Amino acid sequence: MEFRLPFKILKNASVPPPEVELFHRRAALREALAQAPSPEQRAVLQRQLAELEQALALRLEGMRASGRV
């Protein structure tokens, strides 16, 4: 409930919430990982993807734990 008004303001300003940007970054990393030509590049992208997914999971869990979602 605490995020209802801020999210409405962001939506009215055509600005997505920060979590939406994280989901877009995750999709881009997955796409880049699928197209990576070398094992070294895949390893770097896999690490970046794992870090991003962890940050996203922690952010969403924090929102759930506080009752905001």
C-alpha positions as CSV (number, residue, x, y, z in Angstrom):
1,M,0.0,0.0,0.0
2,E,2.9,2.4,0.7
3,F,3.9,2.3,-3.0
4,R,0.5,2.9,-4.5
5,L,0.8,6.7,-4.6
6,P,4.5,6.9,-5.7
7,F,3.8,4.3,-8.4
8,K,0.8,6.2,-9.6
9,I,2.9,9.4,-9.8
10,L,5.6,7.5,-11.8
11,K,3.0,6.0,-14.1
12,N,1.4,9.4,-14.7
13,A,4.8,10.8,-15.6
14,S,5.4,7.8,-17.9
15,V,8.4,6.7,-15.8
16,P,8.5,3.0,-14.9
17,P,9.4,1.9,-11.4
18,P,13.0,0.9,-10.8
19,E,12.1,-2.8,-10.7
20,V,10.8,-2.6,-14.3
21,E,14.2,-1.4,-15.4
22,L,15.8,-4.3,-13.6
23,F,13.6,-6.7,-15.5
24,H,14.5,-5.1,-18.8
25,R,18.2,-5.3,-18.0
26,R,17.8,-9.0,-17.1
27,A,16.1,-9.7,-20.4
28,A,18.9,-7.9,-22.3
29,L,21.6,-9.8,-20.4
30,R,19.8,-13.1,-21.2
31,E,19.7,-12.2,-24.9
32,A,23.4,-11.2,-24.9
33,L,24.3,-14.4,-23.1
34,A,22.4,-16.5,-25.7
35,Q,24.4,-14.7,-28.5
36,A,27.8,-14.6,-26.8
37,P,30.4,-16.0,-29.1
38,S,33.1,-17.0,-26.7
39,P,33.2,-18.9,-23.4
40,E,34.9,-16.0,-21.7
41,Q,32.1,-13.6,-22.7
42,R,29.5,-16.1,-21.6
43,A,31.1,-16.4,-18.2
44,V,31.2,-12.6,-17.7
45,L,27.6,-12.3,-18.8
46,Q,26.5,-15.2,-16.6
47,R,28.1,-13.6,-13.6
48,Q,26.4,-10.2,-14.4
49,L,23.1,-12.0,-14.8
50,A,23.4,-13.9,-11.5
51,E,24.3,-10.6,-9.7
52,L,21.3,-8.8,-11.2
53,E,18.9,-11.6,-10.4
54,Q,20.1,-11.7,-6.8
55,A,19.7,-7.9,-6.5
56,L,16.2,-8.2,-8.0
57,A,15.2,-11.0,-5.8
58,L,16.4,-9.2,-2.7
59,R,14.6,-6.0,-3.7
60,L,11.3,-7.9,-4.3
61,E,11.7,-9.9,-1.1
62,G,12.2,-6.7,0.9
63,M,9.1,-5.2,-0.6
64,R,7.1,-8.4,0.2
65,A,8.5,-8.6,3.8
66,S,7.5,-5.0,4.5
67,G,4.0,-5.6,3.1
68,R,4.4,-3.1,0.3
69,V,3.6,-5.6,-2.4
